[in-house]
Amino acid sequence: MPQHILIIDAHPDGHKRHFCGALADAYAKSAADAGYILRRLDISKLDFPVLRSREAFESPSPPEGLIAAAEAVAWA
């Protein structure tokens, strides 16, 4: 059974090419060549509110912009 890998590029600026993105690209290529099933999560592309209160933190559901990210982590 193939293993899953989630590559997380956590650089906050998605408008320019950065070293973090190059590392993620290289890792993805190597892992794909080795037969792993990949997903990539670019933090700079997520749209979510900053938690500014205890009530927001204790909300029963995550912010809409983070649901796909949480699903990708569970998948991996």
Buried (B, 14 or more C-beta within 10 A) or exposed (E): EEEEBBBBBEBEEBEEEBEBBEEBBEBBEEBEEEEEBBBBBBEBEEEEEEEEEEEEEEEEEEBEEBEEBEEBEEEB
